[in-house]
Amino acid sequence: MSGSELVSIALPVRNGAGRLEPVVRSVLAQDYGNLELVISDNASTDATEELCRDLAAGDRRIVYHRHPRNVGLLNNFQHAARISRGAFVRWIGDDDRLDPACLSRAMAAFAADERLVLVTTQVAYTGPDGVTRTAAYDGEGLRSDDPLVRLGEWLRLLNESPLLMDPLYGLLRRAPATGIPRRNMLREDEIYATKLALAGPWGHVPEVLAHRTTGIERIGQVARKLDVPSWQSRLSNTLQLRELLRWVGDPERVPGLTPAQRRRARAAVVRMYARRQRRTVARRGRKLCSMLRLV
């Protein structure tokens, strides 16, 4: 790897005029020189267009595209990556920011291991209470050459703290970033990450190099944001299970696995689902007990 590869930062946005500029500034301040920032504006109705055009006029690394109509959150997310030109792609949220060494440290990890399809970093999350939280991941399973080892480790993380790993906001080689098909549904980010785990080894930089702002949303609110049918919010885990089983069982989507490996992969997915269901039942039971104590 020569160290001169173009890296694209894909920034999907809708009505982000009030929060966008610090995000853009953090991208442009990277100490990795060969980058472009692709802003995909999903038909914003506020001052986002004017702000983005002004920013693009001031820096040739910024590429601005505006949809004439709302194409949906996931479509805009994918579009931002597809119109980029980089050999490597990283998404960024419209209220996130990167430390100056984020890209260079990730690219160094790619240079050290040509097998990698994704490099993540530790992320600091600031919640609605203003408190910033993070957690360190020190596992090696996702770096394995064995897709079943990677799958098992990622499925384990799905039932652990969400602070440990955020593959959706890591640096990706272009092929998995733009070539893996995605479906607009609840928990789609977890499904996409599972597909990435099967696609190849991941690297991880154990430093806080990215910052995200998080909120608290009920699953019904997320469904409305994604414009998916409201009934999916009641079956999100089951639909996720079905999609994952379909993926690991498809030789065209995941080539190279033996029938025995596919059976093991399906069993691992079912075990993850069962663990999640047990946790859901236990949480609801605790909530019910708390309500009964108040009666």
N, C-alpha and C positions, 0 to 999 in steps of 0.2 A: 504494500500500500504506500503510495507516494507521499501522502500527506497533503496533496493539493486537491483532493476530491471535493466537488461542490456538495455542500450540505444545505438542504432546504428546511426551513422552519415553516410549518403550515399552520396558519392562524385563522380558523373559522370564527365568524362573528355575526351577531345580529343585535342591533341597537346597543352598541358598546361604546358610544362616544365618550361617556363619562369615566370610563375605566381603561381605555385602550392604550393611551399614550405611554404609560409606564411599562407596559408589556413590550411594546415596540422598542422602547429605549433599551430595555434589558437584552433584547435580541441583538440589536445593533452594537451593543457594548461587548460582545463576545471577543475573546482573544484568539479565536479561530477565524482566520481571515476570509476564506472562500465560502461565503454563505449567501443565501437569498432568503428573504422573508416574503412568503406568499400569503396575502390576506384575501380571504374569500368572504365577501359581504353578502349575507343572505337577505337581500332586499330590505335593509334597515330603513326604518321610518324616522330615525332621529338624525343627528348630525354626523353619523359615522362616515358617510361617503365624503363629506367635505374634509373631515379630519384626515382620512386615509389618503385622499388625493394630495393634500398638503404635505403629508409625511412622505409620500412617494416622490413628490417633486423635489424634496430635499435630500433624498438618498437613493441612488440608482439600484441599491440592493433590494429595494421594496418593489414587489409586483402586486398590483391591486386589481381584483376582479369583483364585479358586482353582478349578482343575479337580479334579473328584472322582476322576479316573483319569488316568494318563499318556497324553497325546495325541500325544506325539512332539515332537522338538525343533523342526522346521520349523512344525508346526501351532501350537505355542505361540508361536513367534516371530511368525507372521502374526496370531494371535488378539490379541496385545498391541496391535498397530496397529489392528486392525479395531474393537476396543471403545473406542478413544480417540476424542476429539471434536475434536481440533485440525485447523486448516487445513493445518498442517505437522506432520510426524512424524519423529522420529529414534529409531532403536533404540540401546540401550546394553547391553553385556554385564554380567553380574552380578559381574565383578571389574574393571570399567573405571572411569574417572572423567573428568569434564569440568572444564576451567578455567572460572572464573566468567564470562568473556566469550564462551564458545563459541557460545551461542545468539544473542546480540546481534550478534556479528560475522557469523554466517551469515545472520541476518535482514536485516542491512544490505545484504548482497550481493543478496538477493532484491529488496529495495526498489530497488536500483540497476539491476536488469535483470529486467523482468517475464517475459522468455522462459524463465528458468531453471526446470528441474524438480527440480534437485538442487544443493546446495552442500556441498562437502567442505572439510575443513580438514586441515592437516598433523597427523599423529598420531605420538606417541612410543610405541614398543613396548618393553616390558621382558620379556626372555626368561627361561627357567628358570635361566640363569647369573647373573641379577641385573643384567645389562648392558642399558642402555636405548639404543635405536637409532632413528634417524629419517632421512628423506630428503626433500629439497625437490622438489616438482613445479613446473615453470615453463612448461608447455606451454599452448597456446591452442586446440588442435584440438577439445577437448571442448566449447568454447563456441560452435563453429560452428553456423550455421543449417542446414548441409548434413548430413543424417543419415549419409551415407557417410563424410564426414570424421570425424565423431564416432566412428563404428564403427571406422574404421581406427586412430584414435588409441587407443581402448580396447583393441583387439586387440593393438596394439603393446605396451601396458603389461602385458598378460597374460603376456608373455614377458620383462618387465623385473623390477626389484626390487619385491617386494610391499610395500616400505616407502613407495613413491611415492604410492599412492592406495588409499583404502579406501571405495568408494562405499556399501557396505552400512551403514556407520556415518557417513553424512552426513545432512544435514537435507533431507527430501523434501517436495514438495507432496503433499497427501493422495491425489490420484488415482493417481499411479504407486506410492505406498507400499502402497495397499490394493487397487488395481484390476488390476495386472499379475499374471497367473496364474503360479504357481510349482509346481514338481514336486519331490518329495522324492527327491533323487539326489545322488551325489557331484559336487563342483564346481558345485553349484547356485548358490552365491554369485556365481561368475563368470558363469554363465548369466543370472542376474537382472540383474547389472550391465550385461551386453551389451544386454539388453532396455531398460534405462534409457537407455543411450547412444542407442538408436534413438528413444526417446520424446521427447527434447528436449535442449536445451543444458544443460551443467553449469557451475557456477561453482566457484571454489576460493579459499579463504582461505589464503595461504602463511604461516601461523603455527601453531605447535604449541599446539592448544587442546583436544586430547583425548589420553587415555593409555589404552593397552590392555596387558593381560598376555597373553603368548603362551606356548604350550607346543610340544613336539615330539611329533607323533602320526603313526604310520604310517597309510597310507590304509585299511588293514584296520580299525584302531581307529576311524577316522572313520566307516566304514561301519556298525560296530556301534553307534556313538553315534546315527547317523541312523536306525538300524533298517532299512537297505536290504540286499538280498541280498549275501552276501560275494563272489559272482562279479563284481559290479560293480566291485570294487576292481581287477580285472585288465583291465577295459575302460573305465575311467573317462574317458580321453581320447576314445575312439571314441564313447562315449555322449554326451559333451559335444558333439562335432562334429555328431552326428546331431540333437541337440536344437536347436543353433544354426542349422543348415541348415533345419530345419523351420520355425523361427520367422521367419527373414528371408525365406523363400519364401511366407509366408502373408499374402495381401492383407488379411485381416480383422485379423490381429494387428499388422501394420505397414502401414497404409494410406498411399497417396500416392506409392509408389515405382513407377517405370516398370519394364517387364520388363527393360530394359537395366540399370537400377540394381539390380534383384534379382540379376541375374547377377553384377554387380560385387561385391555384398555377399556372395554365396555364395563367390566366388573369394577374397575377403579372409579369410573364415572358414577356408577350406581352407589358405590360406597360413599362417595362424596355427597351425593344427594341424600342418602340415608342419614349421614351425620348432620347435615343441615336441617333436615326435617326434625330430627330429635332435638336439636337446639331450639328450633322454632316452637315445638310443642312445650318444651321446658320453659321458655320465655313466656309463652301465653299462660302457662300454669301459674307462674310466679305473679303475673299481672292479675289473674283471677283471684288468687289468694289475697293479694293486697287490697283488691276491691271488696272482698268479703269481710276483711278485717275492719273496713270503714263502715260497714252496714250496721 
